[in-house]
């Protein structure tokens, strides 16, 4: 959904729209890979799905502000955008 965020759905639960972080996009190449990678990494750390999606949304939003496909931000950059640690 780009700047609009992402949907989260678990069978038997309600479908949630997790808001995005609108940014001035420079290059969207790799944003989906960034989102998927951050989401998977956080789920492996035991972060709850909704929070993991929110962090992945933030990471992919930051990634589009840079040129090139390998532009996933580091954890501290994502935490600054979120205004807190995760």
Secondary structure, DSSP 8 states (H G I E B T S, - for coil): -GGG-EEE--TTS--EEE-------S--TTHHHHHHHHHHHHHHTT--HHHHHHHHHHHHHHHTTSSSS-----HHHHHHHHTS--
